[in-house]
Amino acid sequence: MKRLLICTSLLLAFAAHAKLPAPVLTDEAKAKAAEAKAKTAWAGKVDSYKLCLSMDRAAGHYFKTAAATGKSVKPALAGAPACADPGPFTYVAPVETAAK
């Protein structure tokens, strides 16, 4: 029984270390991957924009309530750039030129 258990565990260990061949990507798969990468980058920009808006709202609320309580608060980021809206997602696939 021990011998069977040892042989099975060794077989599984060798099978786990076996290398799979590298996947062959077609042009269509490469285009889909490029589009997914662009969409992920755009989603990151949208998330940053939403975070910027929420921080502006929180800072505005803080300054409003601080002024109402009589605290003299000077906005530290008066010259900060405005939040930049990334707009809707657009993707234009690059055109490949034919090699001669």
N, C-alpha and C positions, 0 to 999 in steps of 0.2 A: 504494500500500500504506500509506504514511504517512497519507494522507487518510482511509482506512478505519479505521485505528487511532485516529486523533484523533476522528473522528465517533462511533465506538463508545464511547470513553472519556467523551466529553461526554454521550452518551445515558445511560450508566450513572450518571454524576454527577447528572444531572437526575432520574433515576428514584429515586436514593437519597434525594433531598431532598423527594420527593413526600410529602404528608401523608395519612395514612390517616384515615378517619372514626372518631370516638370510638365505642367499642363500646356497644351498648345492652344494659344488664343487666336481666334479668327479676327478678321478686321471688324466684324460686327461686335464681337465681345470687347475688343479694344475701344471701340467708339462708345459702347455702353459704360465701360469703366471710366473713360474720360468725362462723360456726362455726369456720372455719379460723383466723381471727384469735384466737378464744378458746382454741383448742387450742394454738396457738403460744405464747400467753402462759402457759398451764398447763405446757407443756413447759419453758419457761424457769424456772418455779418449781421444777419437779422437778429440773432440772439444778443449781439453786442449793442445793437441799436435799441432793442427793448430794455436792456439793462441800463443804458444811458438815460432813457426816458424815465425809468423808475427812480434812478438816482436823482435826477433833476426834480421830480415830484417830491421825493423825500427831503431834499435840501430846501426846496421852496416851503414845504410845510414847517420845517424846523425854523427857518428864518421868520416865517409869519408868526408862529407861536412864541418864539423868543422875543420878538418885538412886542407882542401883546402882554407878556409878563414883565416887561421893563428892562430886559437885558439888552445891552448894546452889543450887537453881533455884527461883525464886518464880514461880508462874504469873502472867503479866501480864494475862490475860483471865479472871480468876476470876469477875467479875460479868457475863460476856458472856451474851446471851440464848441459850437452847437452840435447836437446829435445829427449824424448823417444817415438818412434813410437809404438803404441799399436798393429799393425799388423791387419790382417783380422779378422773378427768376427768368433769365433769358440765356440760352445757350446756342451758340453757332458753332457747328462742327467745323474743324479746320479742313480746308480743301487740300487733298494730296496731289502733288504734281507727278506726272508720269515720268519715270526715269528712262533715259535713252541709253 
